[in-house]
């Protein structure tokens, strides 16, 4: 397997961050995802761990890392909520793998592309969540496409604010 040198990494556009950012960004997203619904009376119109997963996996361009990051954030999100353990893990695993795979093939430096991918991956994550809950687990689930479209739009708005901030924190080579 070929090792990526600094020059090759620059050619691919792989983004690197300080270790503190890799730890704190997902941790803050998980804490806010668990805490904010208690403040807003249970209304959840966003998915912060998904936004963080999409950003970092698009930039890393490594499907294995994207899969692991999505799985880890999804399982930790399930652990902090009242949902079945692994449901969000499965959905975020799929989203992380697809985001990293797409990041390998297209230029993810374009903000419009990143927002479109955030929107589509948010819908995919919601669809996967519903599939696992209703079909595989047989759980009764109140679900609406309009609510999920609104959630995807809110995730895009959050991404519009957070992605440029993360871009400024990356290590310049």
N, C-alpha and C positions, 0 to 999 in steps of 0.2 A: 504494500500500500504506500502510495506516495505521501510524503510529508509536505505540508503547505509551508513554504517559506514566507517571510514578510512580503516579498514582492508578489508572489502568487496570491496571497491573501488579499492584497490591495487590488489585484486584477479582478478577483471574484467579488470584492466588496463585502467581505465578511466583517461584521461589526464586533468589536471587542469592548468590554467594559471593565472597570475595576471590580474586584471580587465583592466589595461592599454593595455595589449596585445589584449584582446577581443575587445577593441574599436579601437585601432590604426591599427591593421592588416587589417580588412575589410575597414576601411576608406582610408588607403594608397592604397589598391587594387582598390577601386572605383575611387580615384583621378587619379591614373596612367592609369586606363582603359579609362577614359574620356580624359586625357591630351595627352597621347602618340600618339594616332591616328592623332592628329593635327600636331604633329612634324614629323610623318612618312608619311605625305600626304594621310592619310586615310587608310593605310594598317594595318589591324588588324589580326595578326597571333597568338593571345593568348587570354585567358580569365582569367584574374587575379582573379575576384570575384569567379569564379568557383573553382580555385585552393585553395583559402582560405576556401571556403565552404566545399570542399572535406576534407581538412586537419582537420578542427575543428569538423566536424560532424563525421568523422571516429573515432576521439579520444573521443568524448563525449558519443557515443553509445546510443543516445537517439533520436528516430525517430521524436518526436515532436519538439525538439530543432533543429534538422537538417532541418526539414520542414520549421520552422520559419526563421532560418538563411538563407536558400536558397531563400525563398520568399522575405525577406527583402533586401538582396543583389541584387537580380534580379530586383526588383521594383526600387531600388535606381539607379541601372545601367541604367535602361530604362529612368529614370528621367534625368540622365546626358547625354543622347544620343538623337538622333533624331528618335528613333524607337517608335513604339506604346507602351504605358505604359502597362506593365503586360506580355508582350511576354517573355522577359528574366525572369520575375518573375515566370512564369509557368514552364519554363525549369529548372531553378535553384531549384525550389521547389521539382520537381521530383528527381533531382540529389541529393539534400540534404537528402531527405527521404531515398532514396536507399542507399546512403553512410552510413547513421547512422544505417540502418537496417542490412547492411552487416557487419558493425563494431561490432554489437552485436554478430554475429555468427562466425566470424573468427578473428584470431590474426592479428591486423593491425600494429603491431610493425615491421613487415617485410617490408623493403623498396621496394622490388620487387612487393609485393602484392599492396602496396599503389600506385606505379607507374602504374601498370596494371589497377587498379580501376580508377585512374585519366584519363587514356587514354579512357577506356570504358565509363566513365561518361561524358567525353568531347564529345564523339560521340553521346551518348544518348541525351545530352543537345542540340547539333546541330540538331539532328533528331527531337526532340520535338519542337525546334524553327521553323524549316521548316514546320512541320505539322501544328502548330498553325497559322503561317503566310499564307501558301498556302491554306490549307484545311478550317480552321475555319474562317480566316479573308478574304480569297480570294485575297490576295495581290500578286503582281508580285514580284518575288524574284529571283535574280541571285544567283545560288547555285551550288556548285561542290563538289562531294565526295572527290576528290583529295585534294582540298583546306581544307576541313574539316579534312581529315586525317593528313595533314600537321599541322593544328591548334592543333589537339590532340597531335601530337608529340612534338610541341613546348610547350604545356601545361605540358607535362611530363618532358621536360628539365627544365622548370621553377620549377616544383615540386621537381626535383632532387636537385636544389639549395636551395629552400625555406624550404622544409620539415625538413632537418637536423637543420637549423637555428631555426625553431620553436621548435624542439625537445629540444634544449638547453635552451629555455626560459621557459619551463614548471616547475611547482612547484613540487619539489621532496618531497614525503611524507615519 
